[in-house]
Amino acid sequence: MGERHLTLVVCGAPLAARARDVADALSTRWSVSIVATDAASQWFDERSEHDRPRPDAVVACPLTFNTANKVATGIMDTSAAGALCDALGAGVPVVAVPMVNNRLWGHPVWLPTLQTLSGAGVRFVDPQSGRIGDPAPVQSGTGPEVVAAFDPAWVVAAVG
């Protein structure tokens, strides 16, 4: 079997500060390419890799409200949304760690977005517990605590 390729999509939320840790943990099993949104640069200063192989798996860590809603409706206006839309369309496994606060969680499009992505096969990892399944909101203002307690091994376990 040849080298397995994984694309790590990094969106603009505090958990982006742990993206290098996630990439390093994944690199023990995968060849990892990174695609970061402009908004991620507040926490993560690595540039996106534009010449990357088609992935065998995609991880979005963190996945934001904005990018999740774009992907659920098929909007590919950024490299990050494009990587996720392409993966879903091609049947490539996707693992997502949504970091969405409780204020946005109640927005009327959020539940349908989660249902659409879940129905498309996205596996969600809760950023606070590592539990795979239905994600939970992050209490507004607790980003630093969530970031500090996050274990990149949760993502590795979810991807396999």
C-alpha positions in Angstrom: 0.0 0.0 0.0 1.3 3.5 -0.9 1.5 6.5 1.3 -1.8 7.8 2.6 -2.5 11.5 2.1 -4.6 13.6 4.5 -5.6 17.2 4.2 -5.9 19.2 7.5 -8.3 22.1 7.1 -7.7 24.8 9.8 -10.5 27.3 10.3 -10.5 30.5 12.4 -11.3 29.6 15.9 -9.1 29.4 19.1 -8.5 25.7 18.6 -6.5 26.6 15.5 -3.7 27.3 18.0 -3.3 23.5 18.3 -3.3 22.8 14.5 0.4 22.1 14.4 0.0 19.6 17.3 -2.9 17.9 15.4 -0.8 17.8 12.2 2.2 16.3 14.0 0.0 13.6 15.7 -1.6 12.7 12.3 1.8 12.6 10.6 2.6 9.4 12.4 0.1 7.6 10.1 -0.5 10.0 7.2 1.3 12.4 4.9 -0.4 15.7 6.0 -1.1 18.7 3.8 -2.5 21.9 5.4 -5.2 24.3 4.2 -5.9 27.2 6.5 -8.5 29.9 6.2 -7.4 33.6 6.4 -9.3 33.8 9.7 -7.1 31.0 11.1 -4.1 33.3 11.0 -5.0 34.9 14.3 -4.0 31.6 16.0 -2.1 29.6 13.3 0.7 31.2 11.2 1.4 28.4 8.6 0.5 29.0 5.0 -1.8 26.7 3.0 -0.2 24.1 0.7 -1.5 24.7 -2.8 0.2 21.8 -4.5 -1.1 18.9 -2.5 -2.1 15.4 -3.5 -5.8 14.3 -3.5 -6.4 13.2 0.0 -7.5 9.8 1.3 -9.0 11.6 4.3 -9.8 15.1 5.4 -9.8 16.6 8.9 -11.3 20.0 9.7 -9.9 21.1 13.1 -11.3 23.4 14.1 -14.4 23.6 11.9 -16.2 26.9 12.3 -19.8 27.9 12.0 -18.9 29.9 8.8 -17.1 27.1 7.0 -19.5 24.4 8.1 -22.5 26.4 6.7 -20.7 27.0 3.4 -19.8 23.3 3.0 -23.3 22.2 3.9 -24.7 24.4 1.1 -21.9 23.6 -1.4 -20.2 27.0 -1.4 -16.6 26.7 -2.4 -15.3 30.2 -2.2 -12.2 29.4 -0.2 -9.6 26.7 -0.4 -10.7 25.3 2.9 -14.4 25.0 1.9 -13.3 23.7 -1.5 -11.2 20.9 0.1 -14.2 19.9 2.2 -16.8 20.1 -0.5 -14.5 18.1 -2.9 -14.0 15.4 -0.2 -17.7 15.1 0.5 -18.5 14.9 -3.2 -15.8 12.3 -3.9 -16.8 10.1 -0.9 -13.5 10.8 1.0 -13.8 10.3 4.8 -14.1 13.6 6.7 -13.6 14.1 10.4 -14.6 17.5 11.8 -13.9 19.1 15.2 -16.5 21.9 15.3 -15.7 24.8 17.6 -18.9 26.8 17.7 -20.0 28.8 20.7 -23.4 28.5 22.5 -24.5 31.9 21.1 -24.2 30.6 17.5 -25.4 27.1 18.3 -29.0 28.3 18.5 -28.9 29.9 15.0 -31.7 28.5 12.8 -29.3 27.1 10.2 -27.0 25.3 12.6 -29.0 22.2 13.3 -29.7 21.6 9.5 -26.0 22.2 8.8 -25.0 19.5 11.3 -27.7 17.1 9.9 -26.5 17.7 6.3 -22.9 17.1 7.2 -23.6 14.1 9.3 -25.9 12.7 6.6 -23.0 13.1 4.2 -20.8 10.9 6.4 -18.9 13.6 8.4 -17.7 12.2 11.8 -17.8 14.8 14.5 -15.3 15.0 17.4 -16.3 17.1 20.4 -13.4 19.5 21.1 -14.1 19.4 24.9 -14.3 15.6 25.5 -13.0 13.8 22.4 -16.4 12.0 22.1 -17.3 11.0 18.6 -20.9 11.6 17.5 -23.1 14.6 18.0 -21.1 17.7 18.8 -21.9 20.1 21.6 -21.5 23.9 21.8 -18.5 25.5 23.4 -19.5 28.0 26.2 -18.7 31.5 24.9 -15.5 32.8 26.5 -14.0 29.4 27.3 -11.8 29.1 24.2 -8.5 29.1 26.1 -9.6 26.3 28.4 -10.9 24.2 25.5 -7.6 24.8 23.7 -5.5 23.8 26.7 -7.5 20.6 27.4 -7.7 19.5 23.8 -5.9 16.2 23.0 -4.8 15.8 19.3 -5.0 12.0 19.9 -8.8 12.3 19.8 -8.5 13.3 16.1 -6.1 10.5 15.3 -8.4 8.0 16.9 -11.4 9.4 14.9 -9.6 9.2 11.6 -8.1 5.7 12.2 
